[in-house]
Amino acid sequence: MNNDHHLAWGFSFALESGDGRQLSRDTADELFDVIIAWAEARGHQIGGGYRGVDNDASTEDVFPLREE
């Protein structure tokens, strides 16, 4: 386990369906609710938000995954 400590951690990620389907706002809301509950259960605070992202080319990933 890495024992790297910081005052805060910033995240930048996208939630995609993986098969090209559009995701509903309810899906994003559900994930955000889980993240908030996880943080609060551990006595942490979380701030930020999310928005919909649409690409001009629907076949492109928002954040293409690298094969490692």
C-alpha positions, 0 to 999 in steps of 0.5 A: 500500500502506498503511504503518500499523504496530501491535504487533499486529492483532486480527481478528473475522470469521466463515466462512460458506458463502454458500449457507446450508449448514452448515460442518463443524468440519474446514473451520474447522480447515483455515482455522485451520491455513492461518492458523497456517502463514502466520503462522509462515512469516513469523516471526509468532505467532498466538493465539486460537481459534474456535467454532461460531456458530448463529443463531436465524434460519437465513436471517440472515448472522452478519455481513451484508455491505455492498455498497460 
